[in-house]
Amino acid sequence: MIDILKYEDLLDSRIKVTCNDGQVFVGTWIDWTSAQDNDPDPESITLELDDSAPMELYVSEIKQIQKAYS
């Protein structure tokens, strides 16, 4: 499982998230929610996507986080 805190410097930045199932999302990382604050769900991040409403991704779904350069 990915450690979100390793990427906290990217909060409020445009990022590319690759999920375990191969889906890729690009957007601005607008929020991080700890597992305690998200109970009963796990820790999550929220992306503001270019073409749709904000999306919440759970830490268990995330394979990789990278800064997006586009």
mmCIF file as gemmi writes it, N, C-alpha and C atoms, coordinates in Angstrom:
data_model
loop_
_atom_site.group_PDB
_atom_site.id
_atom_site.type_symbol
_atom_site.label_atom_id
_atom_site.label_alt_id
_atom_site.label_comp_id
_atom_site.label_asym_id
_atom_site.label_entity_id
_atom_site.label_seq_id
_atom_site.pdbx_PDB_ins_code
_atom_site.Cartn_x
_atom_site.Cartn_y
_atom_site.Cartn_z
_atom_site.occupancy
_atom_site.B_iso_or_equiv
_atom_site.pdbx_formal_charge
_atom_site.auth_seq_id
_atom_site.auth_asym_id
_atom_site.pdbx_PDB_model_num
ATOM 1 N N . MET Axp A 1 ? 0.848 -1.18 0 1 0 ? 1 A 1
ATOM 2 C CA . MET Axp A 1 ? 0 0 0 1 0 ? 1 A 1
ATOM 3 C C . MET Axp A 1 ? 0.897 1.249 0 1 0 ? 1 A 1
ATOM 4 N N . ILE Axp A 2 ? 0.503 2.251 -0.741 1 0 ? 2 A 1
ATOM 5 C CA . ILE Axp A 2 ? 1.271 3.484 -0.892 1 0 ? 2 A 1
ATOM 6 C C . ILE Axp A 2 ? 1.197 4.327 0.39 1 0 ? 2 A 1
ATOM 7 N N . ASP Axp A 3 ? 2.3 5.014 0.714 1 0 ? 3 A 1
ATOM 8 C CA . ASP Axp A 3 ? 2.352 5.914 1.868 1 0 ? 3 A 1
ATOM 9 C C . ASP Axp A 3 ? 2.086 7.34 1.372 1 0 ? 3 A 1
ATOM 10 N N . ILE Axp A 4 ? 0.868 7.816 1.571 1 0 ? 4 A 1
ATOM 11 C CA . ILE Axp A 4 ? 0.458 9.14 1.08 1 0 ? 4 A 1
ATOM 12 C C . ILE Axp A 4 ? 1.341 10.256 1.639 1 0 ? 4 A 1
ATOM 13 N N . LEU Axp A 5 ? 1.787 10.125 2.882 1 0 ? 5 A 1
ATOM 14 C CA . LEU Axp A 5 ? 2.588 11.195 3.494 1 0 ? 5 A 1
ATOM 15 C C . LEU Axp A 5 ? 3.901 11.45 2.757 1 0 ? 5 A 1
ATOM 16 N N . LYS Axp A 6 ? 4.399 10.478 2.01 1 0 ? 6 A 1
ATOM 17 C CA . LYS Axp A 6 ? 5.605 10.685 1.205 1 0 ? 6 A 1
ATOM 18 C C . LYS Axp A 6 ? 5.366 11.679 0.069 1 0 ? 6 A 1
ATOM 19 N N . TYR Axp A 7 ? 4.1 11.914 -0.263 1 0 ? 7 A 1
ATOM 20 C CA . TYR Axp A 7 ? 3.736 12.77 -1.389 1 0 ? 7 A 1
ATOM 21 C C . TYR Axp A 7 ? 3.045 14.054 -0.955 1 0 ? 7 A 1
ATOM 22 N N . GLU Axp A 8 ? 3.008 14.328 0.351 1 0 ? 8 A 1
ATOM 23 C CA . GLU Axp A 8 ? 2.253 15.485 0.84 1 0 ? 8 A 1
ATOM 24 C C . GLU Axp A 8 ? 2.738 16.811 0.269 1 0 ? 8 A 1
ATOM 25 N N . ASP Axp A 9 ? 3.986 16.881 -0.197 1 0 ? 9 A 1
ATOM 26 C CA . ASP Axp A 9 ? 4.488 18.112 -0.82 1 0 ? 9 A 1
ATOM 27 C C . ASP Axp A 9 ? 3.795 18.398 -2.155 1 0 ? 9 A 1
ATOM 28 N N . LEU Axp A 10 ? 3.084 17.412 -2.707 1 0 ? 10 A 1
ATOM 29 C CA . LEU Axp A 10 ? 2.361 17.598 -3.969 1 0 ? 10 A 1
ATOM 30 C C . LEU Axp A 10 ? 0.928 18.079 -3.764 1 0 ? 10 A 1
ATOM 31 N N . LEU Axp A 11 ? 0.483 18.185 -2.516 1 0 ? 11 A 1
ATOM 32 C CA . LEU Axp A 11 ? -0.853 18.7 -2.244 1 0 ? 11 A 1
ATOM 33 C C . LEU Axp A 11 ? -0.991 20.076 -2.885 1 0 ? 11 A 1
ATOM 34 N N . ASP Axp A 12 ? -2.104 20.341 -3.517 1 0 ? 12 A 1
ATOM 35 C CA . ASP Axp A 12 ? -2.394 21.571 -4.265 1 0 ? 12 A 1
ATOM 36 C C . ASP Axp A 12 ? -1.644 21.643 -5.593 1 0 ? 12 A 1
ATOM 37 N N . SER Axp A 13 ? -1.049 20.533 -6.014 1 0 ? 13 A 1
ATOM 38 C CA . SER Axp A 13 ? -0.356 20.465 -7.307 1 0 ? 13 A 1
ATOM 39 C C . SER Axp A 13 ? -1.145 19.585 -8.267 1 0 ? 13 A 1
ATOM 40 N N . ARG Axp A 14 ? -0.795 19.716 -9.529 1 0 ? 14 A 1
ATOM 41 C CA . ARG Axp A 14 ? -1.379 18.859 -10.558 1 0 ? 14 A 1
ATOM 42 C C . ARG Axp A 14 ? -0.618 17.538 -10.524 1 0 ? 14 A 1
ATOM 43 N N . ILE Axp A 15 ? -1.349 16.422 -10.329 1 0 ? 15 A 1
ATOM 44 C CA . ILE Axp A 15 ? -0.706 15.125 -10.219 1 0 ? 15 A 1
ATOM 45 C C . ILE Axp A 15 ? -1.335 14.108 -11.161 1 0 ? 15 A 1
ATOM 46 N N . LYS Axp A 16 ? -0.593 13.028 -11.364 1 0 ? 16 A 1
ATOM 47 C CA . LYS Axp A 16 ? -1.067 11.877 -12.13 1 0 ? 16 A 1
ATOM 48 C C . LYS Axp A 16 ? -1.112 10.705 -11.157 1 0 ? 16 A 1
ATOM 49 N N . VAL Axp A 17 ? -2.285 10.089 -11.029 1 0 ? 17 A 1
ATOM 50 C CA . VAL Axp A 17 ? -2.455 8.948 -10.137 1 0 ? 17 A 1
ATOM 51 C C . VAL Axp A 17 ? -2.724 7.708 -10.98 1 0 ? 17 A 1
ATOM 52 N N . THR Axp A 18 ? -1.909 6.69 -10.772 1 0 ? 18 A 1
ATOM 53 C CA . THR Axp A 18 ? -2.12 5.403 -11.418 1 0 ? 18 A 1
ATOM 54 C C . THR Axp A 18 ? -2.687 4.452 -10.37 1 0 ? 18 A 1
ATOM 55 N N . CYS Axp A 19 ? -3.814 3.843 -10.693 1 0 ? 19 A 1
ATOM 56 C CA . CYS Axp A 19 ? -4.479 2.935 -9.762 1 0 ? 19 A 1
ATOM 57 C C . CYS Axp A 19 ? -4.017 1.497 -9.995 1 0 ? 19 A 1
ATOM 58 N N . ASN Axp A 20 ? -4.259 0.658 -9.009 1 0 ? 20 A 1
ATOM 59 C CA . ASN Axp A 20 ? -3.876 -0.75 -9.091 1 0 ? 20 A 1
ATOM 60 C C . ASN Axp A 20 ? -4.508 -1.463 -10.279 1 0 ? 20 A 1
ATOM 61 N N . ASP Axp A 21 ? -5.677 -1.02 -10.706 1 0 ? 21 A 1
ATOM 62 C CA . ASP Axp A 21 ? -6.366 -1.659 -11.837 1 0 ? 21 A 1
ATOM 63 C C . ASP Axp A 21 ? -5.967 -1.075 -13.189 1 0 ? 21 A 1
ATOM 64 N N . GLY Axp A 22 ? -4.982 -0.147 -13.191 1 0 ? 22 A 1
ATOM 65 C CA . GLY Axp A 22 ? -4.478 0.432 -14.434 1 0 ? 22 A 1
ATOM 66 C C . GLY Axp A 22 ? -5.112 1.751 -14.835 1 0 ? 22 A 1
ATOM 67 N N . GLN Axp A 23 ? -6.191 2.162 -14.184 1 0 ? 23 A 1
ATOM 68 C CA . GLN Axp A 23 ? -6.8 3.455 -14.506 1 0 ? 23 A 1
ATOM 69 C C . GLN Axp A 23 ? -5.833 4.575 -14.13 1 0 ? 23 A 1
ATOM 70 N N . VAL Axp A 24 ? -5.853 5.641 -14.915 1 0 ? 24 A 1
ATOM 71 C CA . VAL Axp A 24 ? -4.994 6.799 -14.668 1 0 ? 24 A 1
ATOM 72 C C . VAL Axp A 24 ? -5.875 8.043 -14.587 1 0 ? 24 A 1
ATOM 73 N N . PHE Axp A 25 ? -5.648 8.859 -13.566 1 0 ? 25 A 1
ATOM 74 C CA . PHE Axp A 25 ? -6.38 10.103 -13.369 1 0 ? 25 A 1
ATOM 75 C C . PHE Axp A 25 ? -5.385 11.244 -13.233 1 0 ? 25 A 1
ATOM 76 N N . VAL Axp A 26 ? -5.678 12.355 -13.89 1 0 ? 26 A 1
ATOM 77 C CA . VAL Axp A 26 ? -4.836 13.552 -13.806 1 0 ? 26 A 1
ATOM 78 C C . VAL Axp A 26 ? -5.713 14.698 -13.333 1 0 ? 26 A 1
ATOM 79 N N . GLY Axp A 27 ? -5.238 15.394 -12.318 1 0 ? 27 A 1
ATOM 80 C CA . GLY Axp A 27 ? -5.985 16.524 -11.787 1 0 ? 27 A 1
ATOM 81 C C . GLY Axp A 27 ? -5.218 17.191 -10.67 1 0 ? 27 A 1
ATOM 82 N N . THR Axp A 28 ? -5.842 18.165 -10.055 1 0 ? 28 A 1
ATOM 83 C CA . THR Axp A 28 ? -5.223 18.882 -8.945 1 0 ? 28 A 1
ATOM 84 C C . THR Axp A 28 ? -5.608 18.198 -7.638 1 0 ? 28 A 1
ATOM 85 N N . TRP Axp A 29 ? -4.61 17.881 -6.843 1 0 ? 29 A 1
ATOM 86 C CA . TRP Axp A 29 ? -4.819 17.229 -5.557 1 0 ? 29 A 1
ATOM 87 C C . TRP Axp A 29 ? -5.301 18.295 -4.578 1 0 ? 29 A 1
ATOM 88 N N . ILE Axp A 30 ? -6.58 18.256 -4.227 1 0 ? 30 A 1
ATOM 89 C CA . ILE Axp A 30 ? -7.168 19.326 -3.42 1 0 ? 30 A 1
ATOM 90 C C . ILE Axp A 30 ? -7.405 18.966 -1.962 1 0 ? 30 A 1
ATOM 91 N N . ASP Axp A 31 ? -7.316 17.668 -1.602 1 0 ? 31 A 1
ATOM 92 C CA . ASP Axp A 31 ? -7.584 17.307 -0.211 1 0 ? 31 A 1
ATOM 93 C C . ASP Axp A 31 ? -6.98 15.949 0.118 1 0 ? 31 A 1
ATOM 94 N N . TRP Axp A 32 ? -6.639 15.773 1.382 1 0 ? 32 A 1
ATOM 95 C CA . TRP Axp A 32 ? -6.184 14.503 1.933 1 0 ? 32 A 1
ATOM 96 C C . TRP Axp A 32 ? -7.01 14.262 3.176 1 0 ? 32 A 1
ATOM 97 N N . THR Axp A 33 ? -7.527 13.05 3.332 1 0 ? 33 A 1
ATOM 98 C CA . THR Axp A 33 ? -8.333 12.699 4.492 1 0 ? 33 A 1
ATOM 99 C C . THR Axp A 33 ? -7.719 11.487 5.17 1 0 ? 33 A 1
ATOM 100 N N . SER Axp A 34 ? -7.401 11.63 6.452 1 0 ? 34 A 1
ATOM 101 C CA . SER Axp A 34 ? -6.814 10.522 7.205 1 0 ? 34 A 1
ATOM 102 C C . SER Axp A 34 ? -7.85 9.427 7.416 1 0 ? 34 A 1
ATOM 103 N N . ALA Axp A 35 ? -7.387 8.242 7.749 1 0 ? 35 A 1
ATOM 104 C CA . ALA Axp A 35 ? -8.295 7.126 8.013 1 0 ? 35 A 1
ATOM 105 C C . ALA Axp A 35 ? -9.208 7.433 9.204 1 0 ? 35 A 1
ATOM 106 N N . GLN Axp A 36 ? -8.671 8.127 10.218 1 0 ? 36 A 1
ATOM 107 C CA . GLN Axp A 36 ? -9.473 8.476 11.389 1 0 ? 36 A 1
ATOM 108 C C . GLN Axp A 36 ? -10.611 9.416 11.02 1 0 ? 36 A 1
ATOM 109 N N . ASP Axp A 37 ? -10.347 10.364 10.133 1 0 ? 37 A 1
ATOM 110 C CA . ASP Axp A 37 ? -11.373 11.322 9.719 1 0 ? 37 A 1
ATOM 111 C C . ASP Axp A 37 ? -12.325 10.744 8.672 1 0 ? 37 A 1
ATOM 112 N N . ASN Axp A 38 ? -11.946 9.622 8.07 1 0 ? 38 A 1
ATOM 113 C CA . ASN Axp A 38 ? -12.722 9.041 6.982 1 0 ? 38 A 1
ATOM 114 C C . ASN Axp A 38 ? -13.467 7.773 7.419 1 0 ? 38 A 1
ATOM 115 N N . ASP Axp A 39 ? -13.441 7.486 8.705 1 0 ? 39 A 1
ATOM 116 C CA . ASP Axp A 39 ? -14.028 6.259 9.244 1 0 ? 39 A 1
ATOM 117 C C . ASP Axp A 39 ? -15.484 6.088 8.814 1 0 ? 39 A 1
ATOM 118 N N . PRO Axp A 40 ? -15.884 4.985 8.277 1 0 ? 40 A 1
ATOM 119 C CA . PRO Axp A 40 ? -15.229 3.679 8.278 1 0 ? 40 A 1
ATOM 120 C C . PRO Axp A 40 ? -14.355 3.425 7.049 1 0 ? 40 A 1
ATOM 121 N N . ASP Axp A 41 ? -14.228 4.392 6.166 1 0 ? 41 A 1
ATOM 122 C CA . ASP Axp A 41 ? -13.398 4.223 4.967 1 0 ? 41 A 1
ATOM 123 C C . ASP Axp A 41 ? -11.932 4.464 5.293 1 0 ? 41 A 1
ATOM 124 N N . PRO Axp A 42 ? -11.029 3.975 4.434 1 0 ? 42 A 1
ATOM 125 C CA . PRO Axp A 42 ? -9.593 4.204 4.655 1 0 ? 42 A 1
ATOM 126 C C . PRO Axp A 42 ? -9.166 5.626 4.249 1 0 ? 42 A 1
ATOM 127 N N . GLU Axp A 43 ? -7.912 5.918 4.489 1 0 ? 43 A 1
ATOM 128 C CA . GLU Axp A 43 ? -7.282 7.181 4.085 1 0 ? 43 A 1
ATOM 129 C C . GLU Axp A 43 ? -7.548 7.421 2.598 1 0 ? 43 A 1
ATOM 130 N N . SER Axp A 44 ? -7.711 8.694 2.209 1 0 ? 44 A 1
ATOM 131 C CA . SER Axp A 44 ? -8.003 8.99 0.804 1 0 ? 44 A 1
ATOM 132 C C . SER Axp A 44 ? -7.449 10.342 0.394 1 0 ? 44 A 1
ATOM 133 N N . ILE Axp A 45 ? -7.38 10.538 -0.932 1 0 ? 45 A 1
ATOM 134 C CA . ILE Axp A 45 ? -7.067 11.842 -1.495 1 0 ? 45 A 1
ATOM 135 C C . ILE Axp A 45 ? -8.226 12.237 -2.403 1 0 ? 45 A 1
ATOM 136 N N . THR Axp A 46 ? -8.387 13.534 -2.621 1 0 ? 46 A 1
ATOM 137 C CA . THR Axp A 46 ? -9.42 14.025 -3.523 1 0 ? 46 A 1
ATOM 138 C C . THR Axp A 46 ? -8.744 14.801 -4.642 1 0 ? 46 A 1
ATOM 139 N N . LEU Axp A 47 ? -9.097 14.449 -5.864 1 0 ? 47 A 1
ATOM 140 C CA . LEU Axp A 47 ? -8.584 15.13 -7.05 1 0 ? 47 A 1
ATOM 141 C C . LEU Axp A 47 ? -9.679 15.962 -7.676 1 0 ? 47 A 1
ATOM 142 N N . GLU Axp A 48 ? -9.314 17.172 -8.094 1 0 ? 48 A 1
ATOM 143 C CA . GLU Axp A 48 ? -10.214 17.983 -8.916 1 0 ? 48 A 1
ATOM 144 C C . GLU Axp A 48 ? -9.831 17.706 -10.356 1 0 ? 48 A 1
ATOM 145 N N . LEU Axp A 49 ? -10.672 16.972 -11.044 1 0 ? 49 A 1
ATOM 146 C CA . LEU Axp A 49 ? -10.396 16.577 -12.424 1 0 ? 49 A 1
ATOM 147 C C . LEU Axp A 49 ? -10.805 17.676 -13.392 1 0 ? 49 A 1
ATOM 148 N N . ASP Axp A 50 ? -10.169 17.724 -14.545 1 0 ? 50 A 1
ATOM 149 C CA . ASP Axp A 50 ? -10.445 18.746 -15.546 1 0 ? 50 A 1
ATOM 150 C C . ASP Axp A 50 ? -11.848 18.62 -16.135 1 0 ? 50 A 1
ATOM 151 N N . ASP Axp A 51 ? -12.3 17.395 -16.33 1 0 ? 51 A 1
ATOM 152 C CA . ASP Axp A 51 ? -13.517 17.172 -17.097 1 0 ? 51 A 1
ATOM 153 C C . ASP Axp A 51 ? -14.697 16.619 -16.296 1 0 ? 51 A 1
ATOM 154 N N . SER Axp A 52 ? -14.59 16.608 -14.962 1 0 ? 52 A 1
ATOM 155 C CA . SER Axp A 52 ? -15.704 16.092 -14.162 1 0 ? 52 A 1
ATOM 156 C C . SER Axp A 52 ? -15.605 16.589 -12.727 1 0 ? 52 A 1
ATOM 157 N N . ALA Axp A 53 ? -16.522 16.125 -11.919 1 0 ? 53 A 1
ATOM 158 C CA . ALA Axp A 53 ? -16.572 16.506 -10.513 1 0 ? 53 A 1
ATOM 159 C C . ALA Axp A 53 ? -15.358 15.944 -9.77 1 0 ? 53 A 1
ATOM 160 N N . PRO Axp A 54 ? -15.062 16.473 -8.588 1 0 ? 54 A 1
ATOM 161 C CA . PRO Axp A 54 ? -13.956 15.931 -7.795 1 0 ? 54 A 1
ATOM 162 C C . PRO Axp A 54 ? -14.119 14.43 -7.554 1 0 ? 54 A 1
ATOM 163 N N . MET Axp A 55 ? -12.983 13.747 -7.439 1 0 ? 55 A 1
ATOM 164 C CA . MET Axp A 55 ? -12.983 12.298 -7.261 1 0 ? 55 A 1
ATOM 165 C C . MET Axp A 55 ? -12.161 11.93 -6.036 1 0 ? 55 A 1
ATOM 166 N N . GLU Axp A 56 ? -12.725 11.071 -5.197 1 0 ? 56 A 1
ATOM 167 C CA . GLU Axp A 56 ? -12.014 10.569 -4.028 1 0 ? 56 A 1
ATOM 168 C C . GLU Axp A 56 ? -11.409 9.219 -4.372 1 0 ? 56 A 1
ATOM 169 N N . LEU Axp A 57 ? -10.118 9.073 -4.088 1 0 ? 57 A 1
ATOM 170 C CA . LEU Axp A 57 ? -9.418 7.811 -4.318 1 0 ? 57 A 1
ATOM 171 C C . LEU Axp A 57 ? -8.868 7.319 -2.988 1 0 ? 57 A 1
ATOM 172 N N . TYR Axp A 58 ? -9.148 6.068 -2.654 1 0 ? 58 A 1
ATOM 173 C CA . TYR Axp A 58 ? -8.663 5.48 -1.407 1 0 ? 58 A 1
ATOM 174 C C . TYR Axp A 58 ? -7.238 4.976 -1.571 1 0 ? 58 A 1
ATOM 175 N N . VAL Axp A 59 ? -6.478 5.046 -0.49 1 0 ? 59 A 1
ATOM 176 C CA . VAL Axp A 59 ? -5.073 4.659 -0.516 1 0 ? 59 A 1
ATOM 177 C C . VAL Axp A 59 ? -4.896 3.222 -1.02 1 0 ? 59 A 1
ATOM 178 N N . SER Axp A 60 ? -5.83 2.357 -0.733 1 0 ? 60 A 1
ATOM 179 C CA . SER Axp A 60 ? -5.735 0.962 -1.174 1 0 ? 60 A 1
ATOM 180 C C . SER Axp A 60 ? -5.899 0.811 -2.687 1 0 ? 60 A 1
ATOM 181 N N . GLU Axp A 61 ? -6.425 1.832 -3.362 1 0 ? 61 A 1
ATOM 182 C CA . GLU Axp A 61 ? -6.619 1.801 -4.812 1 0 ? 61 A 1
ATOM 183 C C . GLU Axp A 61 ? -5.419 2.359 -5.583 1 0 ? 61 A 1
ATOM 184 N N . ILE Axp A 62 ? -4.539 3.087 -4.89 1 0 ? 62 A 1
ATOM 185 C CA . ILE Axp A 62 ? -3.48 3.849 -5.549 1 0 ? 62 A 1
ATOM 186 C C . ILE Axp A 62 ? -2.186 3.048 -5.652 1 0 ? 62 A 1
ATOM 187 N N . LYS Axp A 63 ? -1.677 2.952 -6.87 1 0 ? 63 A 1
ATOM 188 C CA . LYS Axp A 63 ? -0.394 2.278 -7.117 1 0 ? 63 A 1
ATOM 189 C C . LYS Axp A 63 ? 0.757 3.287 -7.131 1 0 ? 63 A 1
ATOM 190 N N . GLN Axp A 64 ? 0.509 4.465 -7.752 1 0 ? 64 A 1
ATOM 191 C CA . GLN Axp A 64 ? 1.585 5.44 -7.933 1 0 ? 64 A 1
ATOM 192 C C . GLN Axp A 64 ? 1.021 6.853 -8.005 1 0 ? 64 A 1
ATOM 193 N N . ILE Axp A 65 ? 1.784 7.804 -7.46 1 0 ? 65 A 1
ATOM 194 C CA . ILE Axp A 65 ? 1.466 9.225 -7.565 1 0 ? 65 A 1
ATOM 195 C C . ILE Axp A 65 ? 2.683 9.922 -8.146 1 0 ? 65 A 1
ATOM 196 N N . GLN Axp A 66 ? 2.447 10.759 -9.163 1 0 ? 66 A 1
ATOM 197 C CA . GLN Axp A 66 ? 3.546 11.511 -9.793 1 0 ? 66 A 1
ATOM 198 C C . GLN Axp A 66 ? 3.073 12.946 -10.048 1 0 ? 66 A 1
ATOM 199 N N . LYS Axp A 67 ? 4.004 13.865 -10.08 1 0 ? 67 A 1
ATOM 200 C CA . LYS Axp A 67 ? 3.696 15.225 -10.501 1 0 ? 67 A 1
ATOM 201 C C . LYS Axp A 67 ? 3.36 15.187 -11.986 1 0 ? 67 A 1
ATOM 202 N N . ALA Axp A 68 ? 2.292 15.848 -12.375 1 0 ? 68 A 1
ATOM 203 C CA . ALA Axp A 68 ? 1.896 15.879 -13.785 1 0 ? 68 A 1
ATOM 204 C C . ALA Axp A 68 ? 2.545 17.077 -14.464 1 0 ? 68 A 1
ATOM 205 N N . TYR Axp A 69 ? 3.104 16.861 -15.623 1 0 ? 69 A 1
ATOM 206 C CA . TYR Axp A 69 ? 3.791 17.917 -16.383 1 0 ? 69 A 1
ATOM 207 C C . TYR Axp A 69 ? 3.053 18.17 -17.695 1 0 ? 69 A 1
ATOM 208 N N . SER Axp A 70 ? 1.847 18.707 -17.594 1 0 ? 70 A 1
ATOM 209 C CA . SER Axp A 70 ? 1.125 19.057 -18.827 1 0 ? 70 A 1
ATOM 210 C C . SER Axp A 70 ? 0.061 20.069 -18.545 1 0 ? 70 A 1
